[in-house]
Amino acid sequence: MSRFRIQTLNNISHLGLKRLPDKRYNVASDASAPDAILVRSQKMHDLPIPDSVRAIGRAGAGTDNIPVAKLSARGIPVFNAPGANANAVNELVLTALLLASRNLVPALKFVRDLPESDDKSLHALMEEKKKLFAGSELPNHTLGIIGLGAIGSLVAETAIKLGMKVVGYDPEITVEGAWRLPSQVKKAESVEEVIKAGDFISLHIPLLEKTRHLINADRIALMRNHAVLLNFARDGLVDDHAVLAALQAKKLKYYLSDFPSAALRDHPQAIAFPHLGASTAEAEENCAVMVVDQLRDFLEHGNVTNSVNFPTAQLTRESPFRLGIAHANVPNMLAQISRSLGESDVNIHNMLNKSKVEVAYTLVDVDSSISTAVIGSIAAIKGVLSVRFIPLEIV
């Protein structure tokens, strides 16, 4: 029985790696000619990715550190773990909401900077000055959420439980996401509508070219005076210089984020954490378990779940012989694949075809084993990106 070789580029949770049985998998940081790569934060854009690689698994949600477009052109799916770290990020957002609403960061600095004296003098000074840090409670304030995926919807649910009003916007929301979203969330029709409505604005969207600097000077101008902006999604979503100007003008009360920047580091109302959103033991374990299970299902059966560049494709095994074919999403591909199999006297038992933007993926269960010549004939079809023969092997 052949063993899949898995290369790890970062420390991956042991709970995740335990789900790769030794009889079928060889896992090592220095694995040569790996079938797949597991990664967390390692930047892969300048790394050589061997020809042997059939899949990449990111033990987290974002894939900014992975050259997704290049891998798509090679017919290699990139898997991630959306929602596995949702509670960890949600708790950090809740922490930020409380820090801002109760002015806790400047209050902590005030206590730390008090002059040395006896307790009686300290208490008297604190009683005199504590009014400077009087805050507000969260109930009846409005939280505007941009992005209503797994994290955004959980933040919405938490805010509602705290008595807040929630306005949300997400043009890409899925059916599953819509079902998950609390009914009390008011659906906005635009980013601008959310920004105008919120006392607090929280971002939960990916960084794409169209979302880079989504929060800029023009949109900050639409915010309520003394609004609080929270970014625990992605660096680059916010124009730091526009935020700095708004803080200096007291248009914004606070900017809290998980992404420190040189422009904002010294401003007292800019509060940044060192990218702690998913930095809990539980989140790391959840992400590793999810992505390992998805990677294993792909390697052993060709099924695709939670890929950022491939369509979801799940086909129950009806034969021990299966082909997984990644190809361009263009007309006549299925006909050419079927013709190639027919000319080789290979009978198709079942077939599934799915597409996602420019990439399509076809699973074919056949009634007999596939020779390298047949695989070569399919690979030679113009538009085919990769072909895998996936025989069923019992561990």
C-alpha positions in Angstrom: 0.0 0.0 0.0 1.4 3.4 -1.0 1.8 6.1 1.6 1.1 9.8 1.1 3.9 12.1 2.0 2.9 15.3 3.8 5.3 18.2 4.4 4.6 20.6 7.3 5.9 24.1 7.0 4.9 25.2 10.5 4.1 23.4 13.8 0.7 21.9 13.2 -1.4 20.8 16.2 -0.8 17.2 17.2 -4.6 16.6 17.4 -4.8 17.3 13.7 -1.7 15.3 12.7 -3.1 12.3 14.7 -5.9 12.1 12.1 -3.4 10.9 9.5 -2.8 7.2 10.1 0.8 6.0 10.0 -0.1 3.1 7.7 -1.1 5.6 5.0 0.8 8.8 5.7 4.3 9.9 6.2 4.4 13.4 7.8 7.6 15.4 8.2 8.9 19.0 7.9 11.5 17.8 5.5 9.4 15.4 3.5 10.8 15.1 -0.1 8.5 15.0 -3.1 5.5 15.6 -0.9 1.9 14.8 -2.1 0.6 17.7 0.0 1.8 20.6 2.2 0.3 21.7 5.6 1.0 25.3 6.5 0.0 28.0 9.0 1.8 31.3 8.6 4.8 30.4 6.5 4.9 32.7 3.4 4.9 30.5 0.3 5.0 33.0 -2.5 8.7 32.7 -3.1 9.0 29.0 -2.1 9.5 26.4 -4.8 6.5 24.0 -4.7 7.5 20.6 -6.0 5.8 19.0 -9.0 4.7 16.2 -6.7 2.3 18.4 -4.7 -1.4 17.7 -5.2 -2.9 19.9 -2.5 -2.1 22.6 0.0 -3.8 22.8 3.4 -3.8 26.0 5.4 -4.6 25.5 9.1 -6.5 28.7 9.4 -8.9 30.9 7.4 -6.8 33.3 5.4 -4.6 32.3 2.5 -2.7 35.5 1.9 0.6 33.7 2.4 -0.2 31.2 -0.3 0.2 31.8 -4.1 -3.4 30.7 -4.8 -3.5 31.9 -8.5 -0.3 30.0 -9.4 -1.6 26.8 -7.8 -4.9 27.1 -9.5 -3.1 27.2 -12.9 -1.4 23.9 -11.9 -4.7 22.3 -10.8 -3.8 22.3 -7.2 -6.6 23.0 -4.6 -5.9 25.2 -1.6 -7.9 24.2 1.5 -8.5 26.3 4.5 -10.5 26.1 7.8 -13.2 28.8 7.7 -15.0 29.1 11.0 -12.6 26.9 13.0 -11.2 29.9 14.7 -14.5 31.8 14.9 -14.9 31.7 18.6 -11.3 32.8 19.3 -11.7 35.9 17.1 -15.2 36.6 18.5 -13.9 36.7 22.0 -11.1 39.1 21.0 -13.7 41.4 19.3 -15.8 41.3 22.5 -12.7 42.2 24.4 -12.1 45.1 22.1 -15.7 46.3 22.4 -15.3 46.4 26.2 -11.9 48.0 26.1 -13.3 50.8 24.0 -16.7 51.4 25.6 -15.2 51.6 29.1 -12.0 53.5 28.2 -9.9 50.7 29.9 -6.6 51.2 28.0 -6.1 54.9 29.0 -7.4 54.0 32.5 -4.8 51.3 32.9 -2.1 53.6 31.7 -3.2 56.2 34.2 -2.9 53.7 37.1 0.5 52.5 35.9 1.8 56.1 35.6 0.7 57.2 39.0 3.5 58.7 41.1 4.8 56.6 44.0 3.0 57.4 47.2 1.1 55.7 50.0 -2.2 53.9 49.4 -4.2 56.8 50.9 -2.8 59.3 48.5 -3.3 56.9 45.6 -6.9 56.3 46.4 -7.6 60.0 46.8 -6.0 60.8 43.4 -7.9 57.9 41.7 -11.2 59.1 43.1 -10.5 62.6 41.8 -9.5 61.5 38.3 -11.6 58.4 37.6 -14.3 60.6 36.0 -11.9 61.2 33.1 -12.4 57.5 32.1 -16.1 57.2 32.5 -17.4 55.0 29.7 -20.7 53.7 28.4 -22.5 50.4 28.5 -23.0 48.3 25.3 -26.8 47.7 25.4 -28.8 49.9 23.0 -25.7 50.9 21.1 -25.4 49.8 17.5 -22.7 47.5 16.1 -22.2 47.6 12.4 -20.7 44.5 10.9 -19.2 44.3 7.4 -18.9 40.6 6.5 -21.4 38.1 7.9 -19.5 34.8 7.5 -18.7 32.4 10.3 -17.0 35.0 12.4 -19.2 38.0 11.6 -22.4 36.1 12.4 -20.9 34.9 15.7 -19.9 38.4 16.6 -23.5 39.5 15.7 -25.0 36.8 18.0 -22.7 37.8 20.9 -23.5 41.5 20.5 -27.3 40.8 20.4 -27.0 38.8 23.6 -25.3 41.8 25.2 -28.3 44.0 24.3 -26.7 45.7 21.3 -28.5 46.5 18.0 -26.8 45.0 15.0 -26.7 46.2 11.4 -24.9 43.9 8.9 -23.8 43.9 5.3 -22.4 41.0 3.2 -23.1 40.8 -0.6 -21.4 37.4 -0.7 -23.4 35.7 2.0 -24.1 32.1 1.4 -27.4 30.2 2.0 -25.7 28.5 5.0 -24.6 31.8 6.3 -28.0 33.3 6.0 -29.5 30.5 8.0 -26.8 30.9 10.7 -27.4 34.7 11.0 -29.6 35.8 14.0 -32.9 37.1 12.8 -32.4 40.3 14.8 -29.7 41.5 12.5 -30.9 44.4 10.3 -29.7 43.7 6.8 -28.0 46.8 5.2 -27.8 47.3 1.4 -24.3 48.8 1.3 -21.1 49.4 3.3 -22.1 53.0 3.6 -25.4 52.2 5.3 -23.5 50.1 7.9 -20.9 52.8 8.5 -23.6 55.5 9.0 -25.6 53.4 11.4 -22.9 52.1 13.8 -21.5 53.4 17.0 -19.0 50.6 16.6 -18.0 49.2 13.2 -16.4 45.7 13.0 -14.8 44.3 9.8 -15.0 40.6 9.0 -14.1 40.3 5.3 -11.2 38.9 3.3 -8.5 41.1 1.8 -9.0 41.3 -1.9 -8.1 44.0 -4.4 -11.7 45.3 -4.2 -11.6 45.4 -0.3 -8.1 46.9 0.1 -8.5 50.2 2.0 -12.3 49.6 2.1 -12.2 52.0 5.1 -10.8 55.2 3.7 -11.1 58.9 4.3 -14.4 59.2 2.4 -16.0 56.4 4.3 -14.7 57.5 7.7 -16.3 60.9 7.0 -19.7 59.1 6.9 -19.2 57.6 10.3 -20.9 59.0 13.4 -18.7 61.3 15.5 -16.7 59.4 18.1 -17.4 56.1 16.4 -15.2 53.1 17.2 -13.6 51.1 14.4 -12.5 47.5 14.9 -10.5 45.5 12.4 -9.8 41.9 13.4 -10.1 40.5 9.9 -7.1 41.5 7.7 -4.3 44.0 7.5 -4.9 46.3 4.5 -8.6 46.7 4.8 -8.1 50.0 6.5 -6.2 53.1 5.3 -4.0 53.7 8.4 -3.2 57.3 7.4 -6.9 58.1 7.1 -7.6 56.6 10.5 -4.7 58.6 12.0 -6.2 61.8 10.6 -9.6 60.9 12.0 -8.2 60.1 15.4 -6.3 63.4 15.6 -9.5 65.2 14.5 -11.5 63.3 17.1 -13.8 62.0 14.4 -13.0 58.5 15.6 -12.9 57.7 19.3 -10.8 54.5 19.0 -9.3 52.2 16.4 -8.7 48.7 17.7 -7.1 46.1 15.5 -5.0 43.0 15.4 -2.5 44.5 13.0 0.0 47.0 14.5 1.3 49.7 12.1 4.1 52.2 12.3 1.7 55.0 11.4 -0.6 54.4 14.3 1.6 52.8 16.9 2.2 56.0 19.0 -1.4 57.3 19.0 -3.1 56.7 22.4 -6.5 55.9 20.7 -5.0 53.4 18.4 -5.0 50.0 20.2 -3.3 47.1 18.4 -2.7 43.5 19.3 0.0 41.3 17.8 -2.3 39.3 15.5 -3.8 37.3 18.4 -7.2 36.5 16.7 -6.6 32.8 16.3 -3.9 32.5 18.9 -5.6 30.1 21.3 -4.9 26.4 21.8 -8.5 25.6 20.9 -8.4 27.5 17.6 -5.2 26.0 16.5 -6.5 22.5 17.3 -9.8 23.2 15.5 -8.1 24.5 12.4 -5.7 21.6 12.2 -8.4 19.0 12.6 -10.6 20.6 10.0 -8.0 21.1 7.3 -6.4 17.7 7.9 -9.8 15.9 7.5 -10.4 17.9 4.2 -6.9 17.1 2.9 -7.3 13.4 3.7 -10.7 13.2 2.0 -9.2 14.8 -1.1 -6.1 12.6 -1.3 -7.9 9.4 -0.6 -11.2 10.1 -2.5 -10.8 13.3 -4.5 -13.5 15.1 -2.7 -13.2 18.8 -2.2 -14.6 20.8 0.8 -13.6 24.3 1.8 -11.2 25.1 -1.0 -10.6 28.7 -1.8 -9.9 28.0 -5.5 -11.8 24.8 -6.3 -15.5 24.2 -6.2 -17.1 22.0 -3.5 -17.3 18.5 -5.0 -18.5 15.5 -3.0 -19.2 12.2 -4.7 -20.0 9.0 -2.7 -17.8 6.1 -3.9 -19.6 3.7 -6.2 -16.4 2.1 -7.5 -12.9 1.4 -6.2 -11.6 3.2 -9.3 -11.9 7.0 -9.5 -10.4 9.9 -11.5 -10.1 13.5 -10.2 -9.6 16.0 -13.0 -9.1 19.7 -12.6 -9.7 21.7 -15.8 -10.6 25.1 -17.2 -14.2 26.0 -16.8 -14.9 26.1 -20.6 -17.4 24.3 -22.9 -16.9 20.7 -24.3 -14.5 19.5 -21.5 -16.8 16.8 -20.3 -17.4 15.5 -23.8 -13.6 15.3 -24.4 -13.0 13.5 -21.1 -15.8 11.0 -21.8 -14.6 10.5 -25.4 -11.0 9.8 -24.2 -12.3 7.2 -21.7 -14.6 5.6 -24.2 -11.8 5.3 -26.8 -9.8 3.4 -24.1 -12.8 1.0 -23.4 -13.2 2.5 -19.9 -16.8 2.5 -18.8 -18.1 5.5 -16.7 -20.0 4.4 -13.7 -20.8 7.8 -12.2 -19.6 11.4 -12.8 -19.8 14.8 -11.0 -18.8 18.1 -12.4 -18.6 21.4 -10.5 -17.1 24.8 -11.3 -15.9 27.9 -9.4 -15.1 30.9 -11.5 -12.3 29.8 -14.0 -11.7 26.4 -12.5 -13.8 23.3 -12.9 -13.4 19.9 -11.2 -14.7 16.5 -12.4 -14.9 13.3 -10.4 -15.4 10.1 -12.5 -16.0 6.7 -11.0 -15.2 4.0 -13.6 -15.6 0.2 -13.7 -11.9 -0.7 -14.1 -8.4 0.4 -13.3 -6.9 3.2 -15.3 -3.6 2.9 -17.1 -0.9 5.6 -17.3 -1.7 5.8 -21.0 -5.3 6.8 -20.3 -4.2 9.3 -17.7 -1.8 10.8 -20.3 -4.5 11.0 -23.0 -6.8 13.0 -20.6 -3.9 15.2 -19.4 -3.2 16.0 -23.1 -6.6 17.6 -23.5 -6.3 21.4 -23.9 -7.5 23.0 -20.7 -6.9 20.1 -18.4 -4.8 21.3 -15.4 -4.2 18.0 -13.5 -5.3 14.4 -13.5 -5.3 12.0 -10.6 -6.1 8.3 -10.5 -7.5 7.6 -7.0 -7.9 3.8 -6.4 -9.7 2.8 -3.2 -7.2 1.4 -0.7 -8.4 0.0 2.6 -6.2 0.9 5.6 
